């Protein structure tokens, strides 16, 4: 069973550890870098842990298993950001549970859709997002942390009950 909840101040270390693991293990998947975020001080991690829309997933026997965030820059659309599942937790529904949590958070803010960017070569993430109802859009951009890699835009409508 996967438990997902919004982060609180006390989660700052777990949030930091999973985020830095993500940036270290999958630098091709994120717009930021390990070097940049490993330099953040404790106050910055506290700020991130108390930011509305930040979620951690937990597996009862394994502790913190993944993270994701929701960010609303424009009315009606929430961006799914910073999505990562620890390797040992993959294949256990953690990714789906995180996406569902962000979708619920987005619906509570009257968003009509979720949007994300995914590196075009990240096949496991693309498959997860497609299983969760996302479709590729015509949007393309270079990955901010490595412009040699391209990102695809994906979107998922948020209909009541989805």
VMD Tcl script that builds the backbone (N, CA, C; Angstrom):
set m [mol new atoms 486]
animate dup $m
set s [atomselect $m all]
$s set {name element resname resid chain x y z} {
  {N N UNK 1 A 0.836 -1.183 0.000}
  {CA C UNK 1 A 0.000 0.000 0.000}
  {C C UNK 1 A 0.882 1.249 0.000}
  {N N UNK 2 A 0.551 2.199 -0.845}
  {CA C UNK 2 A 1.309 3.440 -0.962}
  {C C UNK 2 A 0.545 4.546 -0.245}
  {N N UNK 3 A 1.225 5.276 0.604}
  {CA C UNK 3 A 0.652 6.448 1.265}
  {C C UNK 3 A 1.301 7.681 0.660}
  {N N UNK 4 A 0.490 8.627 0.203}
  {CA C UNK 4 A 1.011 9.886 -0.336}
  {C C UNK 4 A 0.397 11.013 0.471}
  {N N UNK 5 A 1.235 11.961 0.852}
  {CA C UNK 5 A 0.719 13.142 1.563}
  {C C UNK 5 A 1.572 14.353 1.214}
  {N N UNK 6 A 0.959 15.516 1.441}
  {CA C UNK 6 A 1.727 16.744 1.252}
  {C C UNK 6 A 2.828 16.796 2.299}
  {N N UNK 7 A 3.937 17.372 1.905}
  {CA C UNK 7 A 5.065 17.461 2.820}
  {C C UNK 7 A 4.822 18.527 3.875}
  {N N UNK 8 A 5.491 18.335 5.003}
  {CA C UNK 8 A 5.482 19.291 6.110}
  {C C UNK 8 A 6.936 19.586 6.467}
  {N N UNK 9 A 7.147 20.572 7.311}
  {CA C UNK 9 A 8.505 21.010 7.647}
  {C C UNK 9 A 9.406 19.850 8.080}
  {N N UNK 10 A 8.858 18.914 8.841}
  {CA C UNK 10 A 9.654 17.795 9.344}
  {C C UNK 10 A 10.120 16.842 8.240}
  {N N UNK 11 A 9.570 16.989 7.047}
  {CA C UNK 11 A 9.946 16.124 5.922}
  {C C UNK 11 A 11.150 16.641 5.151}
  {N N UNK 12 A 11.741 17.739 5.575}
  {CA C UNK 12 A 12.758 18.382 4.757}
  {C C UNK 12 A 13.916 17.442 4.415}
  {N N UNK 13 A 14.345 16.591 5.355}
  {CA C UNK 13 A 15.475 15.707 5.076}
  {C C UNK 13 A 15.103 14.622 4.070}
  {N N UNK 14 A 13.929 14.040 4.224}
  {CA C UNK 14 A 13.482 13.015 3.275}
  {C C UNK 14 A 13.316 13.624 1.888}
  {N N UNK 15 A 12.732 14.811 1.831}
  {CA C UNK 15 A 12.560 15.509 0.560}
  {C C UNK 15 A 13.924 15.781 -0.075}
  {N N UNK 16 A 14.847 16.286 0.709}
  {CA C UNK 16 A 16.205 16.562 0.216}
  {C C UNK 16 A 16.868 15.282 -0.294}
  {N N UNK 17 A 16.800 14.223 0.501}
  {CA C UNK 17 A 17.483 12.980 0.135}
  {C C UNK 17 A 16.936 12.398 -1.171}
  {N N UNK 18 A 15.616 12.387 -1.319}
  {CA C UNK 18 A 15.035 11.820 -2.540}
  {C C UNK 18 A 15.321 12.731 -3.730}
  {N N UNK 19 A 15.208 14.038 -3.534}
  {CA C UNK 19 A 15.476 14.957 -4.644}
  {C C UNK 19 A 16.923 14.849 -5.111}
  {N N UNK 20 A 17.862 14.809 -4.179}
  {CA C UNK 20 A 19.267 14.706 -4.573}
  {C C UNK 20 A 19.563 13.358 -5.218}
  {N N UNK 21 A 18.928 12.295 -4.729}
  {CA C UNK 21 A 19.063 10.994 -5.378}
  {C C UNK 21 A 18.560 11.071 -6.816}
  {N N UNK 22 A 17.418 11.702 -7.006}
  {CA C UNK 22 A 16.845 11.850 -8.349}
  {C C UNK 22 A 17.816 12.576 -9.280}
  {N N UNK 23 A 18.344 13.692 -8.818}
  {CA C UNK 23 A 19.245 14.488 -9.652}
  {C C UNK 23 A 20.558 13.761 -9.924}
  {N N UNK 24 A 20.999 12.940 -8.971}
  {CA C UNK 24 A 22.234 12.173 -9.147}
  {C C UNK 24 A 22.026 10.992 -10.096}
  {N N UNK 25 A 20.925 10.249 -9.900}
  {CA C UNK 25 A 20.686 9.039 -10.686}
  {C C UNK 25 A 20.110 9.293 -12.067}
  {N N UNK 26 A 19.382 10.383 -12.213}
  {CA C UNK 26 A 18.705 10.643 -13.493}
  {C C UNK 26 A 18.885 12.100 -13.919}
  {N N UNK 27 A 20.125 12.554 -14.113}
  {CA C UNK 27 A 20.347 13.958 -14.473}
  {C C UNK 27 A 19.679 14.341 -15.793}
  {N N UNK 28 A 19.426 13.353 -16.641}
  {CA C UNK 28 A 18.786 13.580 -17.939}
  {C C UNK 28 A 17.293 13.871 -17.823}
  {N N UNK 29 A 16.748 13.759 -16.612}
  {CA C UNK 29 A 15.300 13.857 -16.449}
  {C C UNK 29 A 14.825 15.159 -15.805}
  {N N UNK 30 A 15.740 16.010 -15.387}
  {CA C UNK 30 A 15.335 17.189 -14.619}
  {C C UNK 30 A 15.971 18.461 -15.154}
  {N N UNK 31 A 15.258 19.546 -14.983}
  {CA C UNK 31 A 15.733 20.843 -15.427}
  {C C UNK 31 A 16.802 21.428 -14.528}
  {N N UNK 32 A 16.935 20.914 -13.311}
  {CA C UNK 32 A 17.956 21.377 -12.381}
  {C C UNK 32 A 19.094 20.366 -12.351}
  {N N UNK 33 A 20.095 20.641 -11.521}
  {CA C UNK 33 A 21.249 19.753 -11.433}
  {C C UNK 33 A 21.557 19.402 -9.982}
  {N N UNK 34 A 22.255 18.288 -9.821}
  {CA C UNK 34 A 22.707 17.875 -8.493}
  {C C UNK 34 A 23.618 18.948 -7.887}
  {N N UNK 35 A 24.541 19.475 -8.679}
  {CA C UNK 35 A 25.475 20.492 -8.169}
  {C C UNK 35 A 24.723 21.700 -7.623}
  {N N UNK 36 A 23.705 22.140 -8.327}
  {CA C UNK 36 A 22.941 23.311 -7.890}
  {C C UNK 36 A 22.198 23.035 -6.586}
  {N N UNK 37 A 21.444 21.930 -6.537}
  {CA C UNK 37 A 20.575 21.696 -5.392}
  {C C UNK 37 A 21.297 21.106 -4.184}
  {N N UNK 38 A 22.414 20.432 -4.389}
  {CA C UNK 38 A 23.168 19.928 -3.231}
  {C C UNK 38 A 23.788 21.075 -2.439}
  {N N UNK 39 A 23.864 22.242 -3.045}
  {CA C UNK 39 A 24.402 23.416 -2.344}
  {C C UNK 39 A 23.339 24.151 -1.525}
  {N N UNK 40 A 22.070 23.769 -1.653}
  {CA C UNK 40 A 21.010 24.428 -0.890}
  {C C UNK 40 A 21.243 24.209 0.601}
  {N N UNK 41 A 20.948 25.250 1.388}
  {CA C UNK 41 A 21.066 25.119 2.834}
  {C C UNK 41 A 19.780 24.529 3.424}
  {N N UNK 42 A 19.824 24.243 4.701}
  {CA C UNK 42 A 18.679 23.631 5.380}
  {C C UNK 42 A 17.432 24.500 5.272}
  {N N UNK 43 A 17.595 25.808 5.336}
  {CA C UNK 43 A 16.443 26.716 5.245}
  {C C UNK 43 A 15.721 26.564 3.905}
  {N N UNK 44 A 16.468 26.376 2.826}
  {CA C UNK 44 A 15.841 26.185 1.517}
  {C C UNK 44 A 15.060 24.878 1.471}
  {N N UNK 45 A 15.593 23.814 2.065}
  {CA C UNK 45 A 14.870 22.538 2.085}
  {C C UNK 45 A 13.622 22.637 2.959}
  {N N UNK 46 A 13.698 23.391 4.058}
  {CA C UNK 46 A 12.502 23.638 4.883}
  {C C UNK 46 A 11.450 24.385 4.058}
  {N N UNK 47 A 11.878 25.369 3.304}
  {CA C UNK 47 A 10.952 26.146 2.475}
  {C C UNK 47 A 10.276 25.232 1.456}
  {N N UNK 48 A 11.050 24.388 0.821}
  {CA C UNK 48 A 10.492 23.479 -0.181}
  {C C UNK 48 A 9.527 22.467 0.446}
  {N N UNK 49 A 9.863 21.995 1.636}
  {CA C UNK 49 A 9.008 21.005 2.307}
  {C C UNK 49 A 7.668 21.605 2.725}
  {N N UNK 50 A 7.623 22.901 2.943}
  {CA C UNK 50 A 6.368 23.529 3.373}
  {C C UNK 50 A 5.637 24.220 2.222}
  {N N UNK 51 A 6.148 24.072 1.027}
  {CA C UNK 51 A 5.511 24.658 -0.157}
  {C C UNK 51 A 4.257 23.854 -0.498}
  {N N UNK 52 A 3.156 24.545 -0.719}
  {CA C UNK 52 A 1.905 23.903 -1.099}
  {C C UNK 52 A 2.102 23.178 -2.424}
  {N N UNK 53 A 1.638 21.936 -2.498}
  {CA C UNK 53 A 1.745 21.178 -3.739}
  {C C UNK 53 A 2.926 20.236 -3.790}
  {N N UNK 54 A 3.664 20.104 -2.703}
  {CA C UNK 54 A 4.809 19.200 -2.651}
  {C C UNK 54 A 4.381 17.913 -1.936}
  {N N UNK 55 A 4.639 16.757 -2.551}
  {CA C UNK 55 A 4.160 15.483 -2.035}
  {C C UNK 55 A 5.284 14.474 -1.891}
  {N N UNK 56 A 5.182 13.650 -0.863}
  {CA C UNK 56 A 6.049 12.488 -0.676}
  {C C UNK 56 A 5.179 11.243 -0.668}
  {N N UNK 57 A 5.712 10.171 -1.221}
  {CA C UNK 57 A 5.059 8.863 -1.169}
  {C C UNK 57 A 5.851 7.983 -0.211}
  {N N UNK 58 A 5.130 7.137 0.509}
  {CA C UNK 58 A 5.744 6.248 1.485}
  {C C UNK 58 A 5.246 4.822 1.260}
  {N N UNK 59 A 6.153 3.871 1.416}
  {CA C UNK 59 A 5.799 2.457 1.476}
  {C C UNK 59 A 6.004 2.035 2.926}
  {N N UNK 60 A 5.028 1.379 3.551}
  {CA C UNK 60 A 5.129 1.065 4.977}
  {C C UNK 60 A 6.435 0.376 5.373}
  {N N UNK 61 A 6.906 -0.547 4.556}
  {CA C UNK 61 A 8.106 -1.296 4.914}
  {C C UNK 61 A 9.393 -0.622 4.459}
  {N N UNK 62 A 9.299 0.439 3.652}
  {CA C UNK 62 A 10.505 1.019 3.070}
  {C C UNK 62 A 10.664 2.518 3.312}
  {N N UNK 63 A 9.695 3.159 3.925}
  {CA C UNK 63 A 9.798 4.593 4.188}
  {C C UNK 63 A 9.573 5.424 2.937}
  {N N UNK 64 A 10.194 6.614 2.885}
  {CA C UNK 64 A 9.980 7.506 1.741}
  {C C UNK 64 A 10.363 6.836 0.423}
  {N N UNK 65 A 9.433 6.856 -0.534}
  {CA C UNK 65 A 9.620 6.112 -1.773}
  {C C UNK 65 A 9.665 6.982 -3.018}
  {N N UNK 66 A 9.167 8.206 -2.943}
  {CA C UNK 66 A 9.147 9.063 -4.114}
  {C C UNK 66 A 8.622 10.440 -3.796}
  {N N UNK 67 A 8.701 11.311 -4.795}
  {CA C UNK 67 A 8.215 12.675 -4.624}
  {C C UNK 67 A 7.650 13.191 -5.929}
  {N N UNK 68 A 6.812 14.190 -5.796}
  {CA C UNK 68 A 6.259 14.906 -6.955}
  {C C UNK 68 A 5.740 16.236 -6.444}
  {N N UNK 69 A 5.567 17.152 -7.371}
  {CA C UNK 69 A 5.035 18.452 -7.001}
  {C C UNK 69 A 4.028 18.940 -8.017}
  {N N UNK 70 A 3.159 19.805 -7.541}
  {CA C UNK 70 A 2.220 20.501 -8.403}
  {C C UNK 70 A 2.517 21.983 -8.323}
  {N N UNK 71 A 2.488 22.630 -9.460}
  {CA C UNK 71 A 2.806 24.061 -9.527}
  {C C UNK 71 A 1.806 24.708 -10.466}
  {N N UNK 72 A 1.099 25.720 -9.969}
  {CA C UNK 72 A 0.105 26.386 -10.806}
  {C C UNK 72 A 0.578 27.787 -11.151}
  {N N UNK 73 A 0.945 27.939 -12.418}
  {CA C UNK 73 A 1.439 29.223 -12.910}
  {C C UNK 73 A 0.335 30.009 -13.593}
  {N N UNK 74 A -0.624 29.305 -14.171}
  {CA C UNK 74 A -1.721 29.967 -14.862}
  {C C UNK 74 A -3.035 29.308 -14.458}
  {N N UNK 75 A -4.126 30.054 -14.472}
  {CA C UNK 75 A -5.412 29.462 -14.097}
  {C C UNK 75 A -5.780 28.288 -15.004}
  {N N UNK 76 A -6.313 27.249 -14.397}
  {CA C UNK 76 A -6.797 26.116 -15.157}
  {C C UNK 76 A -5.778 25.036 -15.461}
  {N N UNK 77 A -4.482 25.308 -15.262}
  {CA C UNK 77 A -3.439 24.329 -15.591}
  {C C UNK 77 A -2.485 24.192 -14.407}
  {N N UNK 78 A -2.223 22.959 -14.016}
  {CA C UNK 78 A -1.213 22.673 -12.998}
  {C C UNK 78 A -0.112 21.868 -13.661}
  {N N UNK 79 A 1.123 22.257 -13.394}
  {CA C UNK 79 A 2.278 21.519 -13.892}
  {C C UNK 79 A 2.691 20.464 -12.873}
  {N N UNK 80 A 2.871 19.242 -13.342}
  {CA C UNK 80 A 3.417 18.164 -12.534}
  {C C UNK 80 A 4.930 18.275 -12.658}
  {N N UNK 81 A 5.620 18.453 -11.531}
  {CA C UNK 81 A 7.066 18.698 -11.556}
  {C C UNK 81 A 7.785 17.777 -10.565}
  {N N UNK 82 A 9.081 17.633 -10.777}
  {CA C UNK 82 A 9.996 16.953 -9.842}
  {C C UNK 82 A 9.610 15.506 -9.552}
  {N N UNK 83 A 8.935 14.864 -10.464}
  {CA C UNK 83 A 8.465 13.490 -10.263}
  {C C UNK 83 A 9.632 12.516 -10.223}
  {N N UNK 84 A 9.692 11.698 -9.159}
  {CA C UNK 84 A 10.742 10.683 -9.048}
  {C C UNK 84 A 10.302 9.601 -8.080}
  {N N UNK 85 A 10.618 8.355 -8.430}
  {CA C UNK 85 A 10.376 7.209 -7.566}
  {C C UNK 85 A 11.706 6.498 -7.364}
  {N N UNK 86 A 12.038 6.229 -6.097}
  {CA C UNK 86 A 13.287 5.506 -5.802}
  {C C UNK 86 A 13.313 4.190 -6.573}
  {N N UNK 87 A 14.471 3.785 -7.087}
  {CA C UNK 87 A 14.541 2.560 -7.877}
  {C C UNK 87 A 13.927 1.337 -7.186}
  {N N UNK 88 A 14.184 1.157 -5.879}
  {CA C UNK 88 A 13.669 -0.026 -5.186}
  {C C UNK 88 A 12.154 0.020 -4.973}
  {N N UNK 89 A 11.515 1.157 -5.233}
  {CA C UNK 89 A 10.064 1.290 -5.063}
  {C C UNK 89 A 9.313 1.238 -6.393}
  {N N UNK 90 A 10.034 1.157 -7.486}
  {CA C UNK 90 A 9.389 1.161 -8.799}
  {C C UNK 90 A 8.606 -0.128 -9.035}
  {N N UNK 91 A 7.532 -0.009 -9.817}
  {CA C UNK 91 A 6.696 -1.158 -10.114}
  {C C UNK 91 A 5.723 -1.503 -9.005}
  {N N UNK 92 A 5.558 -0.603 -8.035}
  {CA C UNK 92 A 4.689 -0.872 -6.887}
  {C C UNK 92 A 3.561 0.144 -6.769}
  {N N UNK 93 A 3.316 0.921 -7.825}
  {CA C UNK 93 A 2.213 1.869 -7.823}
  {C C UNK 93 A 2.533 3.231 -7.229}
  {N N UNK 94 A 3.801 3.474 -6.914}
  {CA C UNK 94 A 4.190 4.751 -6.300}
  {C C UNK 94 A 4.003 5.906 -7.276}
  {N N UNK 95 A 4.461 5.740 -8.499}
  {CA C UNK 95 A 4.318 6.807 -9.498}
  {C C UNK 95 A 2.862 7.157 -9.727}
  {N N UNK 96 A 2.026 6.159 -9.895}
  {CA C UNK 96 A 0.600 6.390 -10.113}
  {C C UNK 96 A -0.031 7.111 -8.923}
  {N N UNK 97 A 0.354 6.688 -7.704}
  {CA C UNK 97 A -0.198 7.320 -6.498}
  {C C UNK 97 A 0.224 8.787 -6.392}
  {N N UNK 98 A 1.464 9.083 -6.754}
  {CA C UNK 98 A 1.920 10.483 -6.731}
  {C C UNK 98 A 1.156 11.319 -7.759}
  {N N UNK 99 A 0.980 10.782 -8.951}
  {CA C UNK 99 A 0.232 11.509 -9.985}
  {C C UNK 99 A -1.201 11.747 -9.533}
  {N N UNK 100 A -1.826 10.737 -8.925}
  {CA C UNK 100 A -3.193 10.898 -8.420}
  {C C UNK 100 A -3.262 11.990 -7.355}
  {N N UNK 101 A -2.265 12.055 -6.482}
  {CA C UNK 101 A -2.251 13.077 -5.434}
  {C C UNK 101 A -2.139 14.476 -6.028}
  {N N UNK 102 A -1.256 14.636 -7.002}
  {CA C UNK 102 A -1.110 15.954 -7.638}
  {C C UNK 102 A -2.379 16.296 -8.417}
  {N N UNK 103 A -2.989 15.304 -9.057}
  {CA C UNK 103 A -4.242 15.552 -9.784}
  {C C UNK 103 A -5.339 16.011 -8.825}
  {N N UNK 104 A -5.446 15.381 -7.664}
  {CA C UNK 104 A -6.427 15.809 -6.669}
  {C C UNK 104 A -6.163 17.218 -6.178}
  {N N UNK 105 A -4.907 17.532 -5.947}
  {CA C UNK 105 A -4.514 18.878 -5.520}
  {C C UNK 105 A -4.890 19.891 -6.603}
  {N N UNK 106 A -4.665 19.524 -7.856}
  {CA C UNK 106 A -4.972 20.410 -8.987}
  {C C UNK 106 A -6.484 20.631 -9.108}
  {N N UNK 107 A -7.259 19.559 -8.971}
  {CA C UNK 107 A -8.722 19.705 -9.041}
  {C C UNK 107 A -9.236 20.623 -7.943}
  {N N UNK 108 A -8.633 20.545 -6.766}
  {CA C UNK 108 A -9.040 21.410 -5.651}
  {C C UNK 108 A -8.764 22.875 -5.953}
  {N N UNK 109 A -7.914 23.130 -6.925}
  {CA C UNK 109 A -7.597 24.503 -7.352}
  {C C UNK 109 A -8.293 24.845 -8.661}
  {N N UNK 110 A -9.317 24.069 -8.991}
  {CA C UNK 110 A -10.133 24.274 -10.197}
  {C C UNK 110 A -9.335 24.184 -11.491}
  {N N UNK 111 A -8.289 23.393 -11.486}
  {CA C UNK 111 A -7.524 23.187 -12.721}
  {C C UNK 111 A -8.296 22.239 -13.632}
  {N N UNK 112 A -8.230 22.499 -14.919}
  {CA C UNK 112 A -8.884 21.650 -15.913}
  {C C UNK 112 A -7.927 20.613 -16.480}
  {N N UNK 113 A -6.606 20.821 -16.272}
  {CA C UNK 113 A -5.643 19.862 -16.812}
  {C C UNK 113 A -4.340 19.874 -16.031}
  {N N UNK 114 A -3.642 18.753 -16.155}
  {CA C UNK 114 A -2.270 18.628 -15.669}
  {C C UNK 114 A -1.362 18.688 -16.886}
  {N N UNK 115 A -0.210 19.297 -16.717}
  {CA C UNK 115 A 0.770 19.414 -17.789}
  {C C UNK 115 A 2.117 19.000 -17.220}
  {N N UNK 116 A 2.975 18.446 -18.052}
  {CA C UNK 116 A 4.333 18.108 -17.623}
  {C C UNK 116 A 5.270 18.152 -18.810}
  {N N UNK 117 A 6.553 18.177 -18.483}
  {CA C UNK 117 A 7.619 18.039 -19.473}
  {C C UNK 117 A 8.366 16.763 -19.142}
  {N N UNK 118 A 8.678 15.970 -20.158}
  {CA C UNK 118 A 9.427 14.739 -19.967}
  {C C UNK 118 A 10.501 14.654 -21.046}
  {N N UNK 119 A 11.680 14.230 -20.643}
  {CA C UNK 119 A 12.764 14.052 -21.604}
  {C C UNK 119 A 12.350 12.987 -22.610}
  {N N UNK 120 A 12.511 13.300 -23.881}
  {CA C UNK 120 A 12.001 12.413 -24.933}
  {C C UNK 120 A 12.633 11.030 -24.926}
  {N N UNK 121 A 13.811 10.878 -24.331}
  {CA C UNK 121 A 14.473 9.571 -24.275}
  {C C UNK 121 A 14.143 8.798 -22.994}
  {N N UNK 122 A 13.320 9.352 -22.118}
  {CA C UNK 122 A 12.987 8.710 -20.839}
  {C C UNK 122 A 11.769 7.798 -21.025}
  {N N UNK 123 A 12.002 6.656 -21.662}
  {CA C UNK 123 A 10.905 5.733 -21.998}
  {C C UNK 123 A 10.101 5.253 -20.793}
  {N N UNK 124 A 10.731 4.890 -19.659}
  {CA C UNK 124 A 9.914 4.457 -18.518}
  {C C UNK 124 A 8.948 5.546 -18.032}
  {N N UNK 125 A 9.410 6.790 -17.993}
  {CA C UNK 125 A 8.530 7.887 -17.564}
  {C C UNK 125 A 7.418 8.111 -18.581}
  {N N UNK 126 A 7.748 8.076 -19.853}
  {CA C UNK 126 A 6.719 8.233 -20.894}
  {C C UNK 126 A 5.639 7.165 -20.755}
  {N N UNK 127 A 6.044 5.927 -20.523}
  {CA C UNK 127 A 5.059 4.841 -20.366}
  {C C UNK 127 A 4.180 5.074 -19.130}
  {N N UNK 128 A 4.788 5.488 -18.020}
  {CA C UNK 128 A 4.017 5.774 -16.807}
  {C C UNK 128 A 2.985 6.858 -17.090}
  {N N UNK 129 A 3.416 7.950 -17.683}
  {CA C UNK 129 A 2.501 9.064 -17.939}
  {C C UNK 129 A 1.386 8.660 -18.895}
  {N N UNK 130 A 1.709 7.882 -19.911}
  {CA C UNK 130 A 0.667 7.421 -20.834}
  {C C UNK 130 A -0.329 6.510 -20.111}
  {N N UNK 131 A 0.157 5.612 -19.244}
  {CA C UNK 131 A -0.745 4.753 -18.453}
  {C C UNK 131 A -1.668 5.586 -17.575}
  {N N UNK 132 A -1.183 6.748 -17.153}
  {CA C UNK 132 A -1.958 7.618 -16.259}
  {C C UNK 132 A -2.791 8.647 -17.016}
  {N N UNK 133 A -2.951 8.476 -18.319}
  {CA C UNK 133 A -3.860 9.309 -19.093}
  {C C UNK 133 A -3.270 10.535 -19.758}
  {N N UNK 134 A -1.953 10.694 -19.718}
  {CA C UNK 134 A -1.318 11.834 -20.385}
  {C C UNK 134 A -1.130 11.519 -21.868}
  {N N UNK 135 A -1.213 12.553 -22.680}
  {CA C UNK 135 A -0.911 12.426 -24.102}
  {C C UNK 135 A 0.134 13.471 -24.478}
  {N N UNK 136 A 0.946 13.115 -25.455}
  {CA C UNK 136 A 1.994 14.019 -25.934}
  {C C UNK 136 A 1.349 15.172 -26.697}
  {N N UNK 137 A 1.826 16.381 -26.451}
  {CA C UNK 137 A 1.367 17.570 -27.176}
  {C C UNK 137 A 2.377 17.895 -28.278}
  {N N UNK 138 A 2.146 18.961 -28.985}
  {CA C UNK 138 A 3.080 19.417 -30.019}
  {C C UNK 138 A 4.248 20.207 -29.425}
  {N N UNK 139 A 4.220 20.445 -28.107}
  {CA C UNK 139 A 5.261 21.256 -27.463}
  {C C UNK 139 A 6.596 20.507 -27.396}
  {N N UNK 140 A 7.656 21.214 -27.701}
  {CA C UNK 140 A 9.014 20.686 -27.598}
  {C C UNK 140 A 9.896 21.806 -27.068}
  {N N UNK 141 A 10.895 21.421 -26.263}
  {CA C UNK 141 A 11.869 22.400 -25.775}
  {C C UNK 141 A 13.136 21.662 -25.366}
  {N N UNK 142 A 14.265 22.363 -25.318}
  {CA C UNK 142 A 15.479 21.729 -24.813}
  {C C UNK 142 A 15.406 21.596 -23.294}
  {N N UNK 143 A 15.989 20.537 -22.759}
  {CA C UNK 143 A 16.053 20.350 -21.317}
  {C C UNK 143 A 16.921 21.460 -20.732}
  {N N UNK 144 A 16.408 22.249 -19.775}
  {CA C UNK 144 A 17.183 23.383 -19.254}
  {C C UNK 144 A 18.567 23.009 -18.709}
  {N N UNK 145 A 18.688 21.849 -18.066}
  {CA C UNK 145 A 19.983 21.460 -17.494}
  {C C UNK 145 A 20.936 20.856 -18.512}
  {N N UNK 146 A 20.414 20.459 -19.681}
  {CA C UNK 146 A 21.244 19.879 -20.742}
  {C C UNK 146 A 20.534 20.107 -22.075}
  {N N UNK 147 A 20.757 21.246 -22.717}
  {CA C UNK 147 A 20.047 21.580 -23.956}
  {C C UNK 147 A 20.257 20.599 -25.105}
  {N N UNK 148 A 21.205 19.675 -24.975}
  {CA C UNK 148 A 21.388 18.662 -26.004}
  {C C UNK 148 A 20.250 17.640 -25.988}
  {N N UNK 149 A 19.504 17.597 -24.886}
  {CA C UNK 149 A 18.366 16.688 -24.767}
  {C C UNK 149 A 17.073 17.464 -24.986}
  {N N UNK 150 A 16.122 16.813 -25.610}
  {CA C UNK 150 A 14.832 17.448 -25.850}
  {C C UNK 150 A 13.770 16.974 -24.864}
  {N N UNK 151 A 12.816 17.849 -24.607}
  {CA C UNK 151 A 11.679 17.509 -23.761}
  {C C UNK 151 A 10.396 17.586 -24.571}
  {N N UNK 152 A 9.462 16.715 -24.225}
  {CA C UNK 152 A 8.133 16.704 -24.816}
  {C C UNK 152 A 7.134 17.218 -23.797}
  {N N UNK 153 A 6.181 18.013 -24.249}
  {CA C UNK 153 A 5.070 18.393 -23.388}
  {C C UNK 153 A 4.035 17.288 -23.394}
  {N N UNK 154 A 3.415 17.070 -22.238}
  {CA C UNK 154 A 2.316 16.099 -22.133}
  {C C UNK 154 A 1.204 16.741 -21.311}
  {N N UNK 155 A -0.021 16.329 -21.567}
  {CA C UNK 155 A -1.148 16.883 -20.838}
  {C C UNK 155 A -2.168 15.790 -20.517}
  {N N UNK 156 A -2.923 16.037 -19.490}
  {CA C UNK 156 A -3.987 15.129 -19.055}
  {C C UNK 156 A -5.156 15.979 -18.586}
  {N N UNK 157 A -6.324 15.763 -19.159}
  {CA C UNK 157 A -7.491 16.518 -18.676}
  {C C UNK 157 A -7.873 16.065 -17.262}
  {N N UNK 158 A -8.383 16.987 -16.492}
  {CA C UNK 158 A -8.848 16.677 -15.145}
  {C C UNK 158 A -10.364 16.783 -15.129}
  {N N UNK 159 A -10.985 15.659 -15.274}
  {CA C UNK 159 A -12.433 15.601 -15.236}
  {C C UNK 159 A -12.816 15.126 -13.853}
  {N N UNK 160 A -13.859 15.658 -13.297}
  {CA C UNK 160 A -14.297 15.257 -11.970}
  {C C UNK 160 A -14.322 13.744 -11.884}
  {N N UNK 161 A -13.628 13.226 -10.867}
  {CA C UNK 161 A -13.586 11.793 -10.672}
  {C C UNK 161 A -12.410 11.101 -11.332}
  {N N UNK 162 A -11.503 11.856 -11.978}
  {CA C UNK 162 A -10.346 11.199 -12.597}
  {C C UNK 162 A -9.093 11.466 -11.794}
}
mol reanalyze $m
mol bondsrecalc $m
mol representation Tube
mol addrep $m
